Every structure is written in C-alpha cells, then in structure tokens.
Amino acid sequence: MNIRTYYVKTAKICFRTSWISLIMAAAFFALHLFGVLTGNILEIEAPFILFSIISFAGYRVYENRAQGLPIEAVTSCKPLEEQRNLLAAFMPAPTLRVLLFEPNGALAGEIRDMNMSWYMWMIPNSVSLILPKRYGLYNSTGKLLGMYNFGWGLLNKVVMKDGEGQLIGSFKEVWKKSLFKVNGMIAGAGGEDWIPVSIGGLLNDFELITCSGKKIVRFQKGWMPIEWGERFKEMNTPVLSFSEAAEMKEKVAVLGFCAAVLHHRKN
C-alpha cells in the first residue's frame, strides 16, 4: 500500500457507508409508510441522512486526493525500525487503525487492533472507548514489532511490549493534572521514571525527552515540507520525527503513547 492506495480505499469505504446509511433511512421510511414504525419519522431518519451526506462528502474528498496523485509503485526505502520520519493517516475502523507512511508515500507500518472482529462495527464509539484493547505495531511486511495492552475505562493507560512479548514500559495519565493538558509518565520495564509527559491537549506540537535529557521524537501537525505535502493532502497529518539516537524500544514506546492519546480522539 502507498498513500494513493490509502486514499482510494478510504474513498470506497466512505462511499459504501454513505449508501448503507441512505438505504437504512429509506427502509425506515418504508416501515413508517406501511404503519410498522410509529413516531416522528424525521427524527428517526435525520441521523442516517446526515451521516450519509457526511460520508459522501468524505468520499468526494478522498477521491479527489487520489486523482491528484500519479499511479505509481512506491517502494519502501527502509524498514520501519530504521525510519526517522513517519506520517500518520487514520483508516476508517471501529477501533484505532493508524497507517504509518514514509515521506515518499510508501507504507512503513501500522498500528491496529489485534482482536478486530466484524461485530466491533456494531458497538457505539462511547462504549468502545472504555473496553480493553490490544493493539499491535506491524511493519510493512506484517511483522509484529510491538504490542500495546489497554485496560478498562477512559483513563489513558497502556502496557507496552516488544514483538517477542518482552515488557518495554507503560504509560499512565494523571487525570488530576490533565484537564487541559496530557500529563503523566512513561515508565521503564522496572517501573522507573523514563519519559515524562506534559503536553497540550490539542496534540499539535510536542517533544518527548527522557529524564536523562535524551530527545526521542517531535510530534507535529499542520507542518511538513512542500515535497511531502504534494502526496499528503491532509493539512493536519501528524508527523513524527525521531532523533538519530532513538532506539527501537524507544520508538515502540513513543508509538504506544501516541496510540494511548489518539484512540480516544480518532478511530
């Protein structure tokens, strides 16, 4: 997959969703017409019609983005483990699914639910948010590089492991200090303080630096080089820029933290 393929697939999902919502609205209208369904039909149908319109608009947006890119085979330059710059895109899914692209548009890897099932589409988002989850970090060939276990509830807390199941660390948000910011600590495998977290709640621009002063990553939205912007049409595409000194376990931990703070906001 590359960024153009992502736009095409997302456009198709939006198109199908739009038609499904419209068909459901038509079905409810027919049931009301024949007296099977009572009540205010406009109140019943309005959410489905509105969702259909929004989904169709999304279809047109992603279709236009795909048409603006050449049909070419973009190959990965480096494995995910060696990437310094990653751009994130969110795939429509009942739980968080983040595609990680290289600046040239090639897919470097992804974060997705390891227990994805069809019935998850039927669970309301407000309920899904509090359910325990298990996400996996995969490279472009499907190799498992990391695992993230989330517990019950709204609290951002995640246990991070490598692809072999060895504990790397954990993150727990301090909600008493997180009204307008995200505050907490990424702890090491032994429970020691590792990477302190104190960032703005909008998650537009922040850095993660270890307690010893080692810079790991910078996360930015709303900025990217012009060359990258020719492929990535979403203005607020998240960009993760890792330092040269960042080790693989630190990258796994950072991506686990990103999954923790983003799975409430985008899925």
N, C-alpha and C positions, 0 to 999 in steps of 0.2 A: 504493500500500500504506500501511496505518497499523498501529498496534500490535495492534489486534484481528485484522487480516488475518494478521499475523505469527504470532499465537497459533494461529489456525485452520490455517494451512499447516503449522506445526511439529507440531501435533497429528496431522494427516493423515500426515505423514512418519513419526512415531513409530508410528502405528497400522499402517501398511504394513510398516515394519521389524519390528514385533512378529510379524505374521503370516508374513512371509517366513522369519524365524528359526524359528518353530514348524513351518512346512511342511518346512524343511530337517531339523529334528530328527525329524519323522515319516518323512521319506524315508530317513534313516539307520537308523531303527528297522526299517523295512520291508526294507531291504537286509540288515540283520543277521538278521532273521527268516527270510529265504529263503537264508541262508548265503553271500550275496555278500560281506558285510562281516564280518570277524572282529575279535576283540579285546573289550575291556571296553566295552560299549555305553553304560554310564552315563558313563564318562569322555569318550566321543565326543560324547554328546548334551548333557551338562551345560552347556557354554558357550553353546550355542544356546538352550537352555531358559532359562538365566539372563538372557541378552541379551533374549529375548522378553519376560520378566517386567519387566525394567527399562524396555524400550521402551514396553510397555503402561502402566506407571505414568507414564511421561512423557506419553503420550497423554492420560491422565486429568487430569494436572496442567494441561497447556496447554488442554485442552477447558474445564475449569472456569474458567481465567483468561479465555478468550474469552467464555464465557457471562456473566461478571460485567461485561462492557463493553457499552454500547449500540451497536447497528448504526447508525453514522452516517458520513457522508462528511467526514473530517477533511482539510482542505486546508493546504498548506504556507504559512506566513506570510512566510518569507524564503528566498532561495536558500541553499544550503549555505555559500557564500562569506561570507555575512553573519551566519551563526548564531553566537551566543555560547555557547549551551548545547546539548550533544549527549548523548544517551543511547544506549548501545551494546547491541545484542542479537545473539546468535550464532545464525546459521541453520545447521541440520544440513547439512554438506557435507564432502566428502573432504579439502578444504583450508580454510583460514580464509575465512569469509564473515561480515563484520560489517555489520549494518544500523545506520545512524545515524539516530536519531529526534529530532524536536523535542520539547520538553516537552509540547506539546498532543497528541502521539501520531502526528503526520504523519511520513512518511518524508522525511528530508532528503537522504540519500545512502547509499552503501555502499562497502565495500572488499571486492573479490572477486578470485578468480584469473582472470587474463586468458586463461589457456590451459586452462580447465576442459574435461575430456573424461570421458565415461562410465567409461572404464577406470580412472580415478583412484579410484573406489569400491572397486576390487579390490586396491589397493595397501595393505598394512598401514601403520598410522599410524607405526610405528617406522621404516619405510623412507621414507615420505612426508616425514618431518621433515627428512631430510638431502638431499632432492632440491632442485635450483634451482627457484625460482618467480618469477613475475612477477605482482604484484597491481596492480589499478587502483583509483583513487579516483574514484567517479562521484557526480554529484548526482542529484536525484530524477527528472530528465528523461533520464538516461543519458549526460550529457555527461562526458567524461573530464577530470578536474581534476588528476590526479597519477598517477605510476607508481612502483612500488617493485620493484626487482630484487634478489632474494636469491640468494646463491651456494650452493655445495655445503656440507654439513656442519652441525654443531649450533651453530656459533658464530653469535651474533646479529650479522649484518652486512647492511646494506641500502644500496643506492644509490637516492636519491630524485630524481625529475624531475617537472616540471610537466606539464600536459596537452599541451603542444607538444613535449615531449621535451627541454626545456632542463634542464640539471643544476641542482638546488637545493642538494644536500648529500648527506651519507652518515652512517651510524651504524655503529660497530663496538664491540662489547662487549669489555672487558678481562677475560678469564676468570680470570686470576690474582687479580683483586680481586673476583670475582663469585661466591664460594662461597655466601654468604648474602644478597647484595645484587646489584643490577644496576648495574654501573659501566662508564662509557665516555664517549664524546664524540660529539655530533652536530657534524660539521664542515661548513663552508660549501662553496660550489661550488669555491672556490680551495684547499680543504684546510685553511683556517684554523679554529681552535677557535671554535665558535659557541655551542652549548648543552651545558654539562656535565651528565652524568647520574650520580647516586648515590642510588639509591632502594632501599627494602626489597624483598626477593624476592617477597613476597606481593602486591605491587602493589595495596595497599588505598587508599593516600592519598599522593600526591606532587605536587610542583610542578616545572615546568620553567622555568628562568630563564636568560636569555642571559648570556654572560660579561661583558656591559656592565651587567647588573643589570635588564634588561627582563623583566618577568614575562609569560610566554606563556600558560600553562594550568595549571589544577589538575585532577588526576585523583582521583576518589573512588569508593569502593564502600561500600555499606551506609548511605548517607545520601542523602536527597533530600527536597524539600518535600512536605508531605502531599498537595497537589493533584496532583503528579506521580505519587506513589505509588498514587493511585486508578487510574491507567492502567497503570503499570509494576509488575507484581505480583512480579517477581523482586527479592528483598531486596538482592542484591549486583549490581544493574545498574550498570555503570560509567557515571559521569557526567563529562564533560569540560566544564569551564567556562573559556572563553577570555577573556583580558583585552580591553578595548576597543581597546587599542593593537596587538593581534596582527594581523599582516599575513597575506595569503593564503599566501605561501610558507612562513611560519612554521607556519600551520595544516597545510599539506601535510606539512611535516617532522615535526610532532608526531604526526599520524595515521600516518605511515610508521614512526615509532619505536614507536608502540602496536602496529602490525602485527608489528613485529620481535619484541617481547617477548611478544606474545599468541599467535603462531602455533604456538609450542611447547606452549602450555597449553590451548588451546581450539580445536577445529575439529569 
